[in-house]
Every structure is written in structure tokens, then in C-alpha cells.
Amino acid sequence: MELADYSIADTTRRYFYSSTREDTLNGIETSVDSKDDLEKAIKEGKVYSYSERIIRFYFPNKEQA
């Protein structure tokens, strides 16, 4: 099989934030379930930095025997 034999089956997004510079430097993050939750945390002053992670799941185009 080759890379072209696969297609995207699902895509998920996760949002993470760190509350302080020290947390960012030490890799300490809080996970939230949605962009709305991230925006709420930003408005509440809880966020120093944040990241969005996109995960794509690929499956074979045709099941191989």
C-alpha cells in the first residue's frame, strides 16, 4: 500500500492553554473541549498562550485482503 491508498475518515480538533509563561515553558497545559470554551477562558483572563491541535484519522480506501 501507498499513501495515496488512504483517505481521511475523521478530523478532530483539541484546544490547550497555559495560564502563565512558566507553565508554557514547562509544558503545563489545560485542555478544553471546544473553541467556545477556549474563548471563554481567554475572556476570563486564564490564558497566557494556547494551541490548537488537529488530528486526522486515515483509513484504507478499500479494505485489503
N, C-alpha and C positions, 0 to 999 in steps of 0.2 A: 504494500500500500504506500501511497504517497500523500503529501499534504493536501493535494487537490481532491483526494478521495473523501474528505471530511467537510461537513458544513456546520454552521452554528446552530445549536439546538436551543440554547438558552443564554441570556445575558443577565447578570445581576450587578447591582451597584451597592457599595457599602461606604459609609462616611465615618471618618475617625477624626477626633480632635484632641489637641493637647491644651491644657489650661495655662501653662507657663512656659517660658523659654527653657527652663531646666527640664521640664517634662518632655519637651520636644527633643532636646539634646540627649535625653536618657531613653527615648523611645516609649515613653508612657503615654498611652492613648485611651480615650473613651470612645466606644463605638455607639453610633446612633442608627436607628432603623430607616430613617428617611431624610431627604434633603430638608423637608419642613422642620424636622427635629433639630437638624444642624443649624438652620436659620434661627430657630427659637433660642438655642444655646448661644449663638452669636449675639443676638439682641439682649440676652441676659448678662452679657459680659463674661461668659465662661470660656471663650475660645481665644487662644493665642495663635495657634496655627491649626490647619486642618488638611485632610487629604480625602480624595475620592478614589476608590479602587473599583475598577471594572473587571469583572470575571466573566469570561465567555467559555461556555461548555461546547465542545465539538464532538460529534458522533459520526461514524461512517455514513456515507451517502447510501450505501447498500450494505446490508449485513453480509460479511464474508463467511463463507462456509469453512 
